Amino acid sequence: MPDSPEDRIRALQLENELLALEVEALQRQLETGRPQLEHQIDEARLKELIRAEKDLKRLLRRLGKGPAGLAVRRFSGYRSMVDRYLEEDE
């Protein structure tokens, strides 16, 4: 679990990279008119991205708890990330 600010930044960078890959695949679908199932990604990289997403979810849960959670939940960016990543799990 990311504890230092550098780890949190790295987790967010990995999430950003995963989202960029998803956008790229969706753009290809729009261009060709059909889903691209042949998009190749290294298995180790995929595992790293999945682990980063899990870390992000844990981090969001921890940030939302306790006294600091009261302040963090006021930010719309935090709420939108909770909606995006945590609401689908519940």
C-alpha positions in Angstrom: 0.0 0.0 0.0 1.4 3.4 -0.9 2.4 5.3 2.2 4.7 8.0 1.0 3.8 10.9 -1.3 6.1 9.4 -4.0 4.2 6.1 -3.8 0.9 7.9 -4.1 2.1 9.9 -7.1 3.4 6.6 -8.7 0.0 5.0 -8.1 -1.8 7.9 -9.8 0.6 7.8 -12.7 -0.1 4.1 -13.2 -3.8 4.8 -13.1 -3.3 7.6 -15.6 -1.4 5.2 -17.9 -4.2 2.6 -17.6 -6.8 5.2 -18.5 -4.7 6.3 -21.5 -4.6 2.7 -22.7 -8.4 2.5 -22.4 -8.8 5.7 -24.3 -6.5 4.5 -27.0 -8.5 1.3 -27.4 -11.8 3.2 -27.5 -10.5 5.5 -30.2 -9.4 2.5 -32.3 -12.9 1.1 -31.9 -14.4 4.4 -33.2 -12.1 4.5 -36.1 -12.7 0.9 -37.2 -16.3 0.6 -36.1 -15.6 -2.6 -34.2 -13.8 -3.6 -31.0 -10.1 -4.3 -31.2 -9.4 -7.5 -29.4 -5.8 -7.8 -30.4 -4.4 -5.0 -28.3 -1.3 -6.5 -26.7 -0.1 -5.5 -23.2 2.7 -7.2 -21.3 1.3 -9.4 -18.6 3.7 -8.1 -16.0 2.6 -4.5 -16.9 -1.0 -5.5 -16.6 -0.4 -7.0 -13.2 1.3 -3.8 -12.1 -1.6 -1.6 -13.4 -4.1 -3.9 -11.6 -2.1 -3.6 -8.4 -1.9 0.2 -8.8 -5.7 0.3 -9.1 -6.1 -1.8 -5.9 -3.7 0.5 -4.1 -5.6 3.6 -5.3 -8.8 2.1 -3.9 -7.2 1.4 -0.6 -5.8 4.9 -0.5 -9.2 6.4 -1.2 -10.8 4.4 1.6 -8.1 5.4 4.0 -8.2 9.1 3.1 -12.0 9.1 3.6 -11.8 7.8 7.2 -10.9 9.6 10.4 -10.7 13.3 11.1 -8.9 14.0 7.8 -11.7 12.3 5.9 -14.1 15.1 6.9 -11.9 17.6 5.0 -11.0 15.3 2.1 -14.6 14.4 1.4 -15.4 18.1 0.7 -13.2 18.1 -2.4 -15.2 17.3 -5.6 -12.2 15.5 -7.1 -12.0 13.1 -4.2 -15.8 12.5 -4.4 -15.6 11.8 -8.2 -12.7 9.4 -7.7 -14.7 7.6 -5.0 -17.7 7.4 -7.3 -15.5 6.1 -10.1 -13.5 3.5 -8.2 -15.3 2.6 -5.0 -19.0 2.7 -5.8 -18.7 -0.1 -8.4 -17.3 -2.4 -5.7 -20.1 -1.9 -3.3 
